[in-house]
Amino acid sequence: MHLRQHFPNVRSRLTYLPDPLYYSFPHGVKLYKGDTLVVEGEHINDAADESDLRVTIGTAICNVTSVALTQLVCTPPEMQPDPTDERGVYTTEQLPLVVVHVGQYLRFPLGVLRYERHRRFPLTPEGIAGLAGVALFLVMASFVVLAVYRRKSSQAERVYKLMQLQMDSLESHVRTECKQAFAELQTDMTDLTADLESSGIPTLDHRTYVMKVFFPGVADHPILQDPKARAHGPRTNYDVAMLQFEQLVANKHFLLSFIDTLEAQKSFNIRDKVNVASLVTVLQMGRMEYLTEVMRCLMLRLVVNAAATKHPQLMLRRTESVVEKMLTNWMALCMYNYLKEDAGTALFLLFKAIKHQVEKGPVDAVTHDARYSLSEERLLREQVEFSPVTDLIGWRVGNQLGSLAGRDLPEGKGRC
């Protein structure tokens, strides 16, 4: 205060700063988990540095490592000090008191500190013996498991080898049966082919083929009669009307409108649609180009109508319209020459071979289930004992007797 009086030439200025403020611990207790201790406050390093600060935990010292304006960081001792203050007076909480000292006169008690680190329990001889026993038990259990595993593995390997031998035996048996069956089938196919070469393939003529496809179950139909035979007879109004109608049918627009009008009627049922489609196709058999053009127009309409429905994939599933039946008839006409000259022989040979194979075993006369059926639904599952029987057919021509040995037929017990 007397610097100016005694030292007038020395420049000096005295600045007053507020005392530091340290916040107490929440609820007076702070948990310490083995890290540094952080103390919050205000104006901590305004007028003090690390040398001016001292933090005590009980009677132990907490080493100050960092000082900032609002924080003070120190490192507490590893073990929890005695539950006293810095003067050795015991606290009521039975925990050491944390006090911050600034200089020689400022003292800030913050609260007590509780250590929460994991305790290390020393191993006693009993504990060591227990751990050794557990380790020995684990080793013994491992040996037992290994022995059981090796035994199971050996047993599984023996079972696998046995199954492998059984599979090899089964494969050999199946291979032998397949070879024998193939040889028998080759012999049967040779005989069947020879019979077909001698008898020939029963091919239908074009008129009979059309009748069976277009009008199934009808022996004859007036539309297939020879028009020349009727041309020499008296012509009636019916004949004139039919000729005029035939001329109208030759017009594509009339034919399309005619089919649409018929299908629009509610009384036009499925049988009527099939008959109309067959009749129209028969009328235009000699004009396949015109029939193909009509089919193209009708199919375009059918595709457009089916695309507008919820289930277009159901188109052509069932013959529910005239155009679908006409499509069937048109394809049958186009395939006649191919079936007659190429595919018919192979298909008939396949049919006869399947029929011959099925008839080699017992066949149920009521349900038509067969032992050697190719379809699982028609398989005769009942065990029927049978033996082949050779039929001897005899006949008389005048005073002479003849005989013919038939093929072997299976004789079964039951409905066969």
Phi, psi and omega per residue, in radians:
M1 nan -0.352 -3.115
H2 -1.880 0.495 -3.133
L3 -1.147 -0.738 -3.123
R4 -1.159 -0.545 -3.109
Q5 -1.306 -0.769 -3.068
H6 -1.609 -0.547 3.140
F7 -2.241 1.350 -3.071
P8 -1.228 -0.368 -3.093
N9 -1.537 -0.101 -3.115
V10 -1.572 2.205 3.086
R11 -1.396 2.297 -3.103
S12 -2.624 2.648 3.083
R13 -2.608 2.293 -3.100
L14 -1.866 2.159 -3.115
T15 -1.963 2.289 3.116
Y16 -1.678 2.249 3.125
L17 -2.109 2.641 3.133
P18 -1.257 2.689 3.083
D19 -1.142 2.587 3.086
P20 -1.163 2.705 -3.132
L21 -2.219 2.207 3.133
Y22 -2.004 2.314 -3.115
Y23 -1.433 2.404 3.081
S24 -1.295 2.796 3.120
F25 -1.183 2.556 3.066
P26 -1.051 2.229 -3.119
H27 1.065 0.259 3.060
G28 1.366 0.080 -3.095
V29 -2.355 2.396 3.071
K30 -2.226 2.397 3.140
L31 -1.572 2.302 3.118
Y32 -1.969 2.113 -3.038
K33 -1.938 0.442 3.036
G34 1.691 0.065 3.111
D35 -1.833 -2.861 3.098
T36 -1.315 2.804 3.119
L37 -1.776 2.184 -3.110
V38 -1.917 2.205 3.130
V39 -1.970 2.215 -3.139
E40 -1.623 2.622 3.099
G41 -3.091 -2.864 3.139
E42 -2.391 2.565 3.095
H43 0.948 0.703 -3.050
I44 -1.257 -0.778 -3.075
N45 -1.889 0.403 3.102
D46 -1.146 -0.774 -3.083
A47 -2.266 0.345 -3.106
A48 -2.562 2.665 3.041
D49 -2.170 -2.932 -3.062
E50 -1.100 -0.535 -3.123
S51 -1.261 -0.376 -3.135
D52 -1.562 -0.167 -3.052
L53 -1.890 2.526 3.095
R54 -2.536 2.222 -3.114
V55 -2.033 2.235 3.122
T56 -2.052 2.477 3.036
I57 -2.100 1.782 -2.958
G58 1.167 -2.204 3.061
T59 -1.718 0.002 -3.136
A60 -1.603 2.789 -3.113
I61 -1.753 2.378 3.019
C62 -1.759 1.989 -3.043
N63 -1.194 2.113 -3.141
V64 -1.346 2.200 -3.116
T65 -1.968 -0.394 -3.099
S66 -2.720 2.447 3.121
V67 -2.296 2.229 3.090
A68 -2.246 -3.100 -3.088
L69 -1.141 -0.645 -3.067
T70 -2.119 0.066 -3.102
Q71 -2.448 2.588 3.023
L72 -2.304 2.222 -3.080
V73 -2.062 2.298 3.101
C74 -2.477 2.856 -3.108
T75 -1.916 1.956 -3.137
P76 -1.254 2.894 3.053
P77 -1.175 2.756 -3.083
E78 -1.138 -0.716 -3.133
M79 -1.731 2.569 -3.130
Q80 -1.186 2.207 3.136
P81 -1.186 3.062 3.122
D82 -1.158 2.665 -3.097
P83 -1.345 1.188 -3.139
T84 -2.358 3.099 2.984
D85 -1.653 -2.955 -3.075
E86 -1.207 -0.273 3.132
R87 -1.673 -0.006 3.124
G88 1.560 0.194 3.119
V89 -1.512 2.239 -3.096
Y90 -1.191 2.482 3.137
T91 -1.608 2.799 3.141
T92 -1.301 -0.407 -3.124
E93 -1.469 -0.044 -3.103
Q94 1.037 0.583 3.108
L95 -2.386 2.667 -3.133
P96 -1.205 2.502 -3.118
L97 -1.604 2.372 3.111
V98 -1.700 2.171 -3.109
V99 -2.292 2.365 3.068
V100 -1.839 2.177 3.119
H101 -1.892 2.225 3.082
V102 -2.000 1.962 -3.070
G103 1.186 -2.501 -3.109
Q104 -1.821 -0.213 -2.965
Y105 -2.103 -0.394 -3.101
L106 -1.590 2.253 -3.114
R107 -2.344 2.223 -3.097
F108 -2.199 1.710 3.041
P109 -1.302 2.234 -3.071
L110 -1.772 -0.504 -3.080
G111 2.458 -3.097 -3.104
V112 -1.628 2.753 -3.096
L113 -2.093 2.266 3.139
R114 -1.995 2.216 3.105
Y115 -1.428 2.290 -3.133
E116 -2.108 0.447 3.120
R117 -1.349 2.726 3.128
H118 -1.221 2.379 3.137
R119 -1.482 2.528 3.089
R120 -1.722 2.047 -3.120
F121 -1.586 2.166 3.110
P122 -1.212 2.492 3.138
L123 -1.375 2.217 3.076
T124 -1.565 2.863 3.078
P125 -0.997 -0.632 3.107
E126 -1.129 -0.688 3.112
G127 -1.143 -0.718 3.108
I128 -1.095 -0.720 3.117
A129 -1.120 -0.683 3.112
G130 -1.121 -0.756 3.109
L131 -1.106 -0.692 3.106
A132 -1.116 -0.697 3.107
G133 -1.116 -0.726 3.115
V134 -1.112 -0.747 3.124
A135 -1.093 -0.737 3.114
L136 -1.109 -0.695 3.114
F137 -1.112 -0.720 3.123
L138 -1.118 -0.691 3.120
V139 -1.121 -0.794 3.127
M140 -1.099 -0.727 3.117
A141 -1.104 -0.649 3.111
S142 -1.114 -0.730 3.103
F143 -1.110 -0.720 3.135
V144 -1.112 -0.793 3.135
V145 -1.090 -0.703 3.122
L146 -1.115 -0.720 3.123
A147 -1.133 -0.754 3.120
V148 -1.115 -0.698 -3.141
Y149 -1.116 -0.738 3.127
R150 -1.148 -0.660 3.115
R151 -1.152 -0.775 3.115
K152 -1.108 -0.677 3.131
S153 -1.118 -0.743 3.114
S154 -1.121 -0.718 3.121
Q155 -1.137 -0.746 3.115
A156 -1.120 -0.637 3.111
E157 -1.157 -0.692 3.092
R158 -1.134 -0.730 3.112
V159 -1.110 -0.692 3.130
Y160 -1.108 -0.747 3.117
K161 -1.123 -0.689 3.108
L162 -1.110 -0.768 3.107
M163 -1.119 -0.629 3.112
Q164 -1.120 -0.716 3.091
L165 -1.121 -0.729 3.112
Q166 -1.118 -0.714 3.113
M167 -1.122 -0.703 3.104
D168 -1.109 -0.727 3.115
S169 -1.130 -0.723 3.121
L170 -1.139 -0.724 3.115
E171 -1.107 -0.704 3.111
S172 -1.118 -0.714 3.126
H173 -1.138 -0.770 3.129
V174 -1.139 -0.675 3.128
R175 -1.089 -0.729 3.126
T176 -1.126 -0.764 3.134
E177 -1.133 -0.674 3.129
C178 -1.131 -0.716 3.103
K179 -1.094 -0.756 -3.140
Q180 -1.146 -0.758 3.134
A181 -1.146 -0.644 3.125
F182 -1.148 -0.693 3.111
A183 -1.130 -0.749 3.105
E184 -1.116 -0.716 -3.141
L185 -1.148 -0.660 3.097
Q186 -1.098 -0.710 3.107
T187 -1.117 -0.783 3.132
D188 -1.116 -0.716 -3.139
M189 -1.150 -0.615 3.093
T190 -1.116 -0.788 3.102
D191 -1.107 -0.734 -3.124
L192 -1.133 -0.731 3.121
T193 -1.118 -0.686 3.104
A194 -1.118 -0.718 3.109
D195 -1.106 -0.709 -3.133
L196 -1.208 -0.602 3.111
E197 -1.166 -0.577 3.135
S198 -1.376 -0.682 -3.101
S199 -1.567 -0.475 -3.140
G200 1.528 2.934 3.129
I201 -1.588 2.171 3.138
P202 -1.282 1.695 -3.124
T203 -1.742 2.313 3.127
L204 -1.416 2.548 3.035
D205 -1.288 2.950 -3.021
H206 -1.086 -0.693 -3.110
R207 -1.143 -0.809 3.129
T208 -1.146 -0.666 3.110
Y209 -1.062 -0.770 3.126
V210 -1.144 -0.705 3.136
M211 -1.089 -0.755 -3.095
K212 -1.245 -0.519 -3.131
V213 -1.495 -0.785 -3.048
F214 -1.440 -0.701 -3.073
F215 -2.225 1.257 -3.125
P216 -1.136 2.362 3.135
G217 1.528 -0.063 3.137
V218 -1.822 2.139 -3.108
A219 -1.247 -0.675 -3.126
D220 -2.590 2.722 -3.114
H221 -2.456 2.433 -3.090
P222 -1.079 -0.462 -3.062
I223 -1.234 -0.363 -3.128
L224 -1.643 0.118 3.093
Q225 -1.232 2.701 -3.111
D226 -1.217 2.105 -3.128
P227 -1.178 -0.377 3.135
K228 -1.200 -0.566 3.141
A229 -1.176 -0.547 3.142
R230 -1.507 -0.289 -3.091
A231 -1.215 -0.529 -3.120
H232 -1.442 -0.240 -3.135
G233 -1.473 3.079 3.118
P234 -1.179 2.387 -3.116
R235 -1.612 2.219 -3.121
T236 -1.815 3.039 3.080
N237 -1.081 -0.536 3.112
Y238 -1.116 -0.743 3.136
D239 -1.137 -0.714 3.127
V240 -1.113 -0.737 3.140
A241 -1.119 -0.684 3.141
M242 -1.166 -0.662 3.102
L243 -1.137 -0.730 3.108
Q244 -1.148 -0.684 3.113
F245 -1.151 -0.623 3.105
E246 -1.130 -0.632 3.083
Q247 -1.165 -0.656 3.105
L248 -1.172 -0.666 3.140
V249 -1.140 -0.455 3.109
A250 -1.237 -0.140 3.079
N251 -1.630 2.160 -3.043
K252 -1.111 -0.753 -3.106
H253 -1.134 -0.703 3.098
F254 -1.132 -0.739 -3.101
L255 -1.123 -0.722 3.118
L256 -1.142 -0.744 3.117
S257 -1.162 -0.641 3.128
F258 -1.092 -0.771 3.140
I259 -1.179 -0.720 3.117
D260 -1.104 -0.689 -3.132
T261 -1.150 -0.727 3.132
L262 -1.138 -0.757 -3.105
E263 -1.243 -0.345 3.108
A264 -1.312 -0.293 -3.138
Q265 -1.365 2.383 -3.133
K266 -1.259 -0.475 -3.129
S267 -1.441 0.011 -3.120
F268 -1.477 1.657 -3.015
N269 -1.514 -3.063 -3.069
I270 -1.143 -0.734 -3.134
R271 -1.081 -0.708 3.108
D272 -1.127 -0.692 3.123
K273 -1.100 -0.712 3.129
V274 -1.135 -0.749 -3.135
N275 -1.137 -0.760 -3.137
V276 -1.114 -0.755 3.134
A277 -1.092 -0.713 3.129
S278 -1.168 -0.733 -3.132
L279 -1.142 -0.755 3.134
V280 -1.122 -0.685 -3.141
T281 -1.169 -0.694 3.120
V282 -1.128 -0.681 3.139
L283 -1.100 -0.568 -3.051
Q284 -1.841 0.316 3.129
M285 -1.093 -0.547 -3.141
G286 -1.417 -0.132 -3.137
R287 -2.209 1.253 -3.053
M288 -1.172 -0.550 3.115
E289 -1.151 -0.761 3.103
Y290 -1.133 -0.730 3.121
L291 -1.114 -0.658 3.113
T292 -1.150 -0.689 3.108
E293 -1.134 -0.726 3.087
V294 -1.104 -0.724 3.123
M295 -1.096 -0.665 3.127
R296 -1.093 -0.779 3.133
C297 -1.127 -0.759 3.142
L298 -1.148 -0.666 3.138
M299 -1.189 -0.634 3.078
L300 -1.078 -0.751 3.099
R301 -1.110 -0.726 -3.124
L302 -1.115 -0.710 3.139
V303 -1.155 -0.725 3.134
V304 -1.115 -0.767 3.141
N305 -1.164 -0.665 3.137
A306 -1.214 -0.594 3.137
A307 -1.185 -0.413 -3.136
A308 -1.473 -0.118 -3.134
T309 -1.575 3.036 -3.136
K310 -1.327 -0.447 -3.092
H311 -2.232 1.349 -3.126
P312 -1.196 -0.323 -3.116
Q313 -1.244 -0.192 3.137
L314 -1.454 0.025 3.126
M315 -1.132 2.397 3.135
L316 1.191 0.164 3.078
R317 -1.264 -0.687 3.140
R318 -2.281 2.608 3.133
T319 -1.444 1.495 -3.087
E320 -1.955 0.104 3.139
S321 -2.501 2.887 -3.135
V322 -1.146 -0.682 -3.073
V323 -1.157 -0.599 3.127
E324 -1.174 -0.716 3.085
K325 -1.209 -0.651 3.087
M326 -1.121 -0.629 3.088
L327 -1.108 -0.713 3.091
T328 -1.092 -0.796 3.141
N329 -1.134 -0.702 -3.138
W330 -1.098 -0.733 3.108
M331 -1.180 -0.627 3.104
A332 -1.118 -0.707 3.103
L333 -1.143 -0.720 -3.112
C334 -1.202 -0.464 -3.070
M335 -1.645 0.001 -3.051
Y336 -1.088 -0.899 -3.105
N337 -1.110 -0.662 3.130
Y338 -1.148 -0.735 3.122
L339 -1.175 -0.649 -3.087
K340 -1.262 -0.672 -3.020
E341 -1.675 -0.529 -3.015
D342 -2.086 -1.206 -2.943
A343 -1.383 -0.393 -3.062
G344 -1.074 -0.732 -3.118
T345 -1.103 -0.808 -3.134
A346 -1.147 -0.700 3.135
L347 -1.150 -0.727 3.126
F348 -1.174 -0.661 3.087
L349 -1.119 -0.697 3.085
L350 -1.122 -0.731 3.117
F351 -1.079 -0.805 -3.127
K352 -1.156 -0.640 3.136
A353 -1.164 -0.750 3.112
I354 -1.127 -0.751 3.130
K355 -1.102 -0.717 3.118
H356 -1.145 -0.691 -3.141
Q357 -1.185 -0.708 -3.139
V358 -1.148 -0.669 -3.077
E359 -1.387 -0.010 3.078
K360 -1.268 -0.383 3.134
G361 -2.032 -3.105 -3.138
P362 -1.171 2.488 3.122
V363 -2.254 2.249 3.123
D364 -1.233 2.203 -3.080
A365 -1.282 -0.334 -3.095
V366 -1.666 -0.939 -3.095
T367 -1.602 -0.208 -3.124
H368 1.117 0.363 3.010
D369 -1.302 2.467 -3.053
A370 -2.232 2.624 3.119
R371 -1.169 -0.700 -3.107
Y372 -1.807 0.643 3.121
S373 -1.284 2.564 3.084
L374 -1.481 -0.224 3.139
S375 -1.806 2.321 3.132
E376 -1.166 -0.524 3.139
E377 -1.205 -0.460 -3.128
R378 -1.844 0.396 -3.120
L379 -1.446 2.284 3.102
L380 -1.429 1.804 -3.057
R381 -1.492 -0.264 -3.139
E382 -1.281 2.355 3.118
Q383 -1.361 1.895 -3.092
V384 -2.028 2.194 3.075
E385 -1.428 2.274 -3.109
F386 -2.523 2.820 3.089
S387 -2.540 2.552 -3.116
P388 -1.211 2.512 3.120
V389 -2.177 2.274 3.116
T390 -1.674 2.065 -3.137
D391 -1.472 2.390 3.075
L392 -2.031 1.950 -3.070
I393 -1.746 2.202 3.141
G394 -2.060 2.640 3.104
W395 -2.564 2.870 -3.110
R396 -2.145 2.226 3.047
V397 -2.109 1.778 -3.059
G398 1.196 -2.165 3.110
N399 -1.720 0.110 -3.094
Q400 -1.820 2.498 3.104
L401 -1.851 2.486 3.088
G402 -2.294 2.831 3.135
S403 -2.523 2.705 3.134
L404 -2.495 2.127 3.129
A405 -1.414 2.130 3.130
G406 -1.464 3.099 -3.132
R407 -1.377 2.866 -3.134
D408 -1.247 2.267 3.098
L409 -2.079 2.485 3.138
P410 -1.315 2.324 3.076
E411 -1.873 2.027 -3.070
G412 -2.006 2.868 3.068
K413 -1.730 2.195 -3.124
G414 2.084 -2.629 -3.086
R415 -1.532 1.180 -3.118
C416 -2.319 nan nan
